[in-house]
Amino acid sequence: MLFINEQWIEGEGQKFNSLNPSTNDIIWQGCSASAEQVEQAFESAREAQMPWQLLGFEKRCQFIGQFKIQLEQNKLHIAETIASETGKPLWETQTEVAAMIGKIDLSIRAYNQRTGTSITEINTSAQAVLRHHPHGVVAVFGPYNFPGHLPNGHIVPALLAGNTVLFKPSPLTPKVAEVMVNLWQQAGLPKGVLNLLQGELSTAKAIVNLPKLDGLFFTGSSNTGAHLQQTFGADPGKILALEMGGNNPLIVKDISDIDAACHEIIQSAFISSGQRCTCARRLYIKDDQQGEELLKRLVELAANIVVDDAFAQPQPFMGAMISISAAEGIIDAQQALIASGGKLLLEAKFIKPNCALISPAIVDVTDVQQLADEEHFGPLLKVVRYHSFDDAIAMANDTRFGLSAGLLADSRDDFDYFLARSRAGIVNWNKQTTGAAGSAPFGGIGASGNHRPSAFYAADYCAYPVASMEFEALTLPQVLSPGLKF
């Protein structure tokens, strides 16, 4: 179903399904929004935008607060929906819902800190005022890996700033989006402020091609993000915020606790079945005895990771990937690395037939001559042995991406050395590469983003600064500029 101008309606475009990747059962069916319905949603959002803006920040906060209440009252239902549609274990989807709830207060604080109003008194009758205005009507394109939390991280700050929103979720997770928007409706959001446009590529193109769209906030693949950058490049009047993937490196150097290091490596590489944009894709270990011991222990522990259905009891660490084709892509990538000279240390295999449950893979690619700079979006970890710390850092930086990077090391001096030389937006020490705080910016450089990080900094791209010089009365200056006579 689509949600346009406060009405739930059927899409008029191509029919598509959503599958539970753990069972391959159909859990949602619907039709894409047509180009005409996209235009209808845009007109609805445009009509609603100025009244929404003129409500003022405090009244907009009241609606967002009601949405928070809806999230809290329905958190188990949301978590179960995410688990059934993504294959992620229920324990993990419950943390996603908690992040959605936490995003409300964080976004309000970010708005006030980064885009609020400030006044500087010039004299008793004049002042300089800094305010922030919304862009207008913006689109939010959501991903499938965090179908609740990540679009929520765009939608909430966009609405707080006074924008109205066209929300197009991933075609792989339409059911989660439908649940989210229904909660916004229950929160009493005014007519036209948020519109849901389900669909695949044709719907996305129709939204991107709206001539009067004021901006687009995207989370997804680097290839799609690069296409959007090219499309919007000729139109600087549209704000574009890109949150994309990464070929993220994790270096291990001189650690005293091998099991603790292995824990952070596993959390970095295999959480969410490797389907986080911050997951470690490349592991650099020292080519010495400790490196050999660590790698042996890592393979042993990773081989014992429990992989199962999202609702299995006891709960697994890894659930299904988003689709069977995505899982097949990881196994194909594993085989390609072996064919290029990689050494298979732990093989990714299908756990059950006719579903997207696969075990993790670890491949030693030290001897691969030309290692492609690719983001394998799944539970596939490439290992490279290094001789010097400088070599490891150089190899870690040898990527077109720049999202996250990490160092596991006992020495603070080693981290300071690494931090100064690392090219990434998130650089962690003795913590998984997937660790990030909602109170900090989230984003990267290079092919990972366009210098508009999200999370706490999302407020920055949801509004633009307006500077005003304000005098209470017109007065003729006592001293005129040269060449003027009055």
N, C-alpha and C positions, 0 to 999 in steps of 0.2 A: 504494500500500500504506500501511496504518496501522501504527504501532508502539505497542503497548499492553502493558504489563506484560511487557516483554522478548520479545514475540512479534510477528512480522510477519503481519498479517491483512488481508483484503480489506474495504474499506468496504461498508456496507450501504445507503448513501444514493444520491443521484443521481450518474449517471456524468458525468464531464467529462474534457476533453483539455487537453494543453499543446502549443502549437505553437512551432516555430522561426520567429520573426518575419522572418528573412531569406529563408526559403524557403516558409513557410506549411505545412510538413510536420508531421504529428503525431509528437512525440517522447516522449510519455508519455500513458498512459490509466489511469484508475482511477475509484473511486467515493468519494464523500464519506463521512465518518464520520456515522453516524446519531446521534440524540439518546441512544439507549441506549448506543452505543459511547463517546460523550463521557462519559456517567456512569461507564461502566466504567473509562475512562482516569483519571477523577478519583479514583475509589476506589483504583485502583492507586497513584496519586501520593500520596494521603493515607496509605495504609498504609506507603509507603516513606519518608515525610518524616521522621518522628522518628528512625528508625535512621540515615538520612543525616545529619541534624543532629548526632546523638550521636557520629558518627565523629570529629568534630572538624575544625578547619580544615586542619591539616597533612595528614590522610589524604584529605580532599576534594581538596586541591591535587595529590595524587599522581594521582588519576583525571584531573583537568584537564590535568596534565602529559602523561599518556598520550594524551589527545586531541590535544594540540599535536604530539606525535610523529606521530600519524596524519595530521594536516593536512600536515605537512612531507613525509611519504612519499607523499602523494597529491595534491600541490598542482597538478600539471599536469592531472590528471583532473578535479579540482574546477573549475579555471579553464575547461577545455573544456566542462564541463557548464553552467556559468554562461553562457558565450558562446553556446552553442547554444540555451539557453532564453530568454535576454534579448535577444540580438542585439548585445550590447556587444562591441567588438573584443577579441581575445584578449589583447593587451598590457594592456588595462584590467582585464580579469577576473583577470589574474595579479597586478595590484596589489591587487585585492580580497582574494585569498587571502593575500597577504602581510600585509594588515591583519588578517585573521582570526587568523593566527599571532601577530602582535604583540599582539593583544588579550589573550592569556593572561597574559603577564608584567605588562602594564599593569593588568589587573584584579586581580591578586594584590597589586600595589603599592597600588592604590586602596583595596582592602579594608583593608589594614593602616594606611594613612594616615587613612582617613575613617571606618572602622567597626571598628577593632580594639578591644582591651581596654586600659584604663588604670586604674591603682591610685593612690590618694592616701592616704598613711598619716595617720590621725587621732592615734593614739598607739600604744604598743607592742602593744596587743591589739585595735585597731580600724582599719578602713579603709573608704574610699569607693571603690567599684568601678564603672566604666562598661563595660558589655558591649553587644553587639548581637545580637539574635535574628532569625532568619528569619521572614518572614510566614507561611510554610506552603506551600500549593499555589498557584502563580501561573501565569497564562497568558501566552504570548508570541505576539503577532500580527505576523508578518513582512511586509515589503513586497516588491515585485517588482524594484525598481531596484537594490538591493544584497541579493539573496536569501540570500547567505552572511554577509556582514559585519554587517549591521544586526541580524538576529535573534541572531547570535552575540554581539553586544554587549549583549544582554539576558540570554541563556541563561548565558553563562560567569559573570558576577557573581552571577546568581541562584543558581546551583549552588554557587559558592564560599561564599555566605552561609548555605547550608543549606536553601534552598528546593528543592522538586521542581517540575517544569515540565510544562505542557501546551503544546505547540508547534503552532500553526496557521500554516502559511506562506500566502503569497498563492496563490490558485488558478491564477495565471499562471506560477508557478515551483515546482510540486510536485516536480519531478525533483531540483532542487538540494537541497531539504529532505531528500529520501530519501537522497541521498548523504551529507549532513551527519550525519543520525541514525545511519546505518550505521557511520560512523566513530566516533561516540560508543559504539556497541555494541562495536566492535572495541577501544575503549579500556577495556572492562571495566566500564562504568558499572553500578552495581547495579540490580537489577530494580525497575521502576516509577519510577525517579528522573526519567527523561525519556520523555515519550510524544508521539508524532507523530499529529496529527489533521488529515488532509487534508480539504479541502472548500471549499465556497463559502459563501454567505450563511447558509444554514440551519445549517451547522456552527458558524459564528461566533456566531450567536444562541444556540445550545445551550450554548456555552461561557460566554458572557456571563451567561446566565440560571442558571448553577449557583449555587444559594443559598449554598453554603459555600466558594466560591472566595475565596481570600484577596487576590488582586490580579491586575492585568492590565497588561502592558507593551506599548504599541502604537506602531507606526511606520506612517504612512500619511497619507491625505488629511485635511484639516481638517474636512470635512463628517462623515466617519466618526468622527473624534476628538470632535467636538462632540456627536454622538449618544451616544458612550460616556460623555462627561462628564455628560450629562443622566441617562443610565441609572444611573450609579454615584453621582450626586449625593445621592440619598436614603439612601445606605449608606456613611457615613464610615468604617466599619470595613474597607473594602476599599481597598487602595492602588492608585492609577491613575497611570501615567506615560505621558504623551502626547508623541510626537515627530512633528510634522506639517510642513506645507509653508510656503511663503512667497512673497510677491510682492516679491522682493528688489531693492532699488535699488543702482545703482552710479553714482557721480558722478565726472566727470573735471573737474579744475580745474588750469590752468596747469602743464602737463607739458612737459618738454623732449624726450622721446623718444616720438614718435608710434607707431612700430612696437612698442615695448615696451608701450605702453598698449593697442594693438590686440590684442597677444598675451594680455594679462590679460583683456580684454573677451571674446575668443573662448573662452578657458578658462572664464570665468565663465558665459557664456550657452549654449555649445554642447557642452561635454564631456558624455559619456553621452547624446548626442542631446538635451540639455536636460532629462534626466530625473533630476536631483538636486534635492532639496528646497532646497538652497542656491544653485541657479543664479540668475544675475542675470536678472530679467524686465524691468526698467526701467533704461535708460541715460540719464543726464542729462549733456548736453554744453553748454558755454557757447555762446551765440548770437553767435559772433564768427568771425574768419578761421581761428583755430586749430581751433575746433570743426568748421568746415566741412571743413578739411583732414583732420582725424582721421576724420570720418564717411565721407568719400570713400575713404580708405585702408582703413577697416574693411570697407566693402562689397566692395571689391576683394579683400581677403584672405579674407573669409568665403565669397565666391563660388568660391574655389579650394579650399575644404575638401574633402578626399577622403571620400566616403561610400560604404561598401561592406559586403559580408558580413563577419561577425566573424572569419572565418578567411582572408580574402583576403590575398594577398601581392603587393606590399608592403602592410602594414597600413594601414587607413584611420584617420582621426581619429574619425569618427562611424560607428557601426553603425546597425542598425535600431532603431526604437522598439519598444516591447513588443508592439504589435499593430497590425494594419491600422486598426482602429477608432480607436486612439489617434492614429495618424498623420493620419487623416481629421479628427479633432477639432482638430488644430493648423491644418490647411488651412482648416477652417471658421472658426476663430478669426481667422486672417489675413484672410479675406474679410469678416468682421464688422467688423474694425477699418477696413478700406478703405471699407466702406459707411458708417461713422460719420465719415468725413473723414480717415482716415489716409492717408499717402503711402507706397506700396510702394517700398522701396529694394532689396530682395532677396526674391525670391519662393520660398517653399517649394513644392517639386514632388516627386512620386513619381519615384524614380530608376529603378525597375523595376516592371513590373506584378505584381500578386498577391503583394506583400510590403510590409513596413513601413519600407522605406528611403526617407527623404525628405531633401531638402536643407534648409539653414537658411533662416530668414526674418528680415528686418529691416524694421520698419515705423516711419516717423516719425509719431508720434501727437500732436505738439505742438498741432495745430489741432483735435483731437477734444475736443468740449465737455464731455462727461461720460464720462470714462474709467473703465470698470468696474474695481473692485478685485478682480481675479481672478488666480489662479495658472494660467497656461497651461503645463502640464507637458510641455514639449517644446522643440524648437529654434526658438523664436519670441522675438525681442528687440524691445521697444518703445523708441523713442528720443524723448526730450523735450528741447527746447532751453530753456535758462534764461538769465536776465539777471543775477541776483545769487546769490551763494553761499547766502545765507539763504533765497532762494526755492527753490533746489534742495533744501536740507535740509528745508524745510517740505513740499515735494512728496514727497520720499523717505519722510518720516514719515507721509504721508497714506495709511495703509493699516491694515487690521484685523490684518494679520500683523506679525511681528517676529522673523524668524529670522536672516537675515544681511543685511549692508550693507557697502558698500566705498567707499573714496575712492582715486582715482588722482591724486596731486598731488606736486609736488616739495617742498612746504613742510611741515615738521613742525608748524608753528603751525596750518596749515590742518587737518591731521589732528586735532590736539588740540581745535580748535574744533568739528570734526565729531563726534568721539568723545563729547564732553560732551553733544551734542544729539541723537545718533542713538538711536532706539528699536529695538534689536535685540540678540539674544543673542550674535551673532558680528559683530564690526566689524573689518574688515581695511583695511590701508593698503598701497597699491601691491602688492597680492596679490589673486588671484582670490577672489570671494565664496565659491567652493566649497572654498577652502583651510581646513583645520581640523586640529588636532593631537589625536592620541589621548590625550595627557597632559593635555588640558584638557576642561572640560565642553562638551557639544554640545547646544544647545537654544535655544528662543526664547520670546518672550512673545506676548500677544494670541492670535490664532488659530493660532499656530505651536507652542504648547505650554502646559502647565499648571504651569510653574515647577518641573519635575522634569527637568533636563537629563540627557542620557545621557553616553556615553563615560566619562571618568574619574570623573564624578559618579554613574554608574549604581549604584555601591555604596550611595549614600544612600537610594535607593528599594527596594533589595533587602533591607534589614534595618532594624529599628527599635531605638532605644537603650533599654537597661535599666539604670537606676541603682540601686545597692544600697548600703545602710549595713550593714556587717558587723562584729559584735562577737563575740569568741571566747566570751564567757560572759555570762549574765544577772547584772547587779549592780544593787542598789538605790542610786540616787544619794545622795550625802552631803547634798545640799540638795534638798528636795522643792519642787514647785511650790506656790504659795499655795493654800490650801484643801484640801490633802491631808494625811492623818494615817495613819501606819503604825506 
